[in-house]
């Protein structure tokens, strides 16, 4: 059974997601890769606010390509999530509940997801041009100097994802 969910996600929705299930996600999603994650952690450590709210929001580990003429965005696919593992537990502790990427996560991230009742969703790698079709709006939010790795808010419609780690810390069987 495939389910449609919309950001921001509330705790009830997050807790109802089960490892191995497919979902279609709609609503705002924030892109952030390793360089942006490093800056987000620096902001937290300095006691400064995040450029976007973490609560109920989704962070997509992606660096979109520039938009070709007449398009909202270029190709946008997931990057390897383990590259964010050094930063993710602190962000999760500070309210981040939903992460989207590809590949496995380390033990510290799995434990933080379970402890703080979040979810890790995976996107299909190699389908960046198809993923771009789900993007209905894109705008720069923060860290413009990072180029493709800047934080952007994408409004997505029915982005196909799989639950890779649920709020209980469970992986698909």
N, C-alpha and C positions, 0 to 999 in steps of 0.2 A: 504494500500500500504506500503510495506516494502522497505526501502531505504538503500543503502550501502554508508557509509561515511568513510573517511580515515584521521587519524591524521598526522600532525597537522591540526586542523580545522581552516579555515579562518572565519572571521566575517560573511561573506555572508552565509556560510553553517550553522553556529550557528543560525543566525537569521531566517533561513528557517525551522528549526526544530520545530515541533508543539507538544504540550503536548498530551500524549496518543498514539503517533505513535511509531511503532517499527522501530529500525534501526539495521543494522549490521555494527559494527565498526572494522576497520582494521588499523594496524600501531602500533607505539609505545604507550604504556600506562605505567604510573608510579604507582607502588603500594605505598601506604602510609596510615598507620592507626594512631590512636591517639598519640602514642609515637613519631612517625615521624612528625606528625603535630605540636606537641609541639616544637620539635627541629627546624622545618622550621620557626615557628613564632619567636623563639629565634634568629635565624639568621637574619630575617627581622628587628627585634627590635635592633639588634646590628649593623645594616647597612652592613651586610655581604651578599654575593651572595648565591642564592639557588644552591643546587647541580645539579639541572636540570632546563631547561627553563620552565616557566609557560605558556608563550604565545602560544596559540593554542594546548596545550598539555592536556592530560586527566590524572587525578589522580583516581586510582581505590582503593577504601577502602577495601583492602584485605591483608592478611598475608599468602602467599602461604606455603603449606606443603613442606617439603624437597622432592626432586625428587627421586623416586624409581629408581633402576638400569635400564638403558636403556631409561629413560624418561627425557624430558626437565624440567618438573616441577611436583610437586605433586598436590593434589587438591587445587584449588584456587577459593574461593567464596567470595561474598561481605559480609562485616560486617555492622552492624547497623550504618547508616550515621549520626544519631543525636549525636553520640559520637564525631564527628568532628565539630559540630556546634559552639563550643566556639572558634575554630581556623579559620574556613572557611571564614568568612567575611573579615578578614585581608588578607588572601591569595588571595581571589577574587579581592580585592582592588589592590593587587600587580600583577595582570595579569592572575591568574588562571581562566580559562573559563569553563572547563569541569570536572565534578565530577561524579564518578560512585560508587554506593553503593546500599543499600536496605533500605527501610523504609522512613518515612516522615522526612522533614527538618523543622527547626524552622523558625519563622517569620523573624529574622535577616538575615538568609541565603537566604530565598526567596526574600527579598528586595535587597540584594547584587547581586543576580543573575540577577534580573531585572535591577538594576541600572547600572551594568557593562556589561550587555548583555552576560551572560554565559548560561550554561545549566546543569541541573542535570539529569543524566541518571540512571535508575535502572537496576540491573542484577537480575536474578532469584535466590533467596535464595534456598539452599538445592540442588543445581545442580553443586557443586564445581568440581566434577569429570568430568562432561560434559564440564564445562567452561575450564578446563585444556586442553581439546582437541583443543581449539581455540588458545592456546599459542604455537608459533613456535620458540620462543627464549626467554631466561630469563637471565638477568645478574644483579649483585649487582651494585648499583649506590652510595649509601651513608648509613651511620649509621649502619655499620655491627654489632656493639655491640647490636643492638636491635633484633638480631636473625630473627625470622619470620616477625617481624615488620619493618625490614630494608627497605629502598627504593630500589626497583628493577625496571628495565625497562623490561617490557614484550612486545614482538612483537606478536600481536594478529591478527588472521584472522577470519573475520566474527563473531565477538563476538556479540551474540544477546542481545539487550538492549531495554529499553523503555524510552521515554522522559517523565520524571516525573515533571519537572519544565522547561518551555521554557524561552527564552530570554525576554519575556514579563512578566515573573513572574507567568504565568498561569499554573495551575494544570490540569490534565486530568479531563474531565467531567464525 
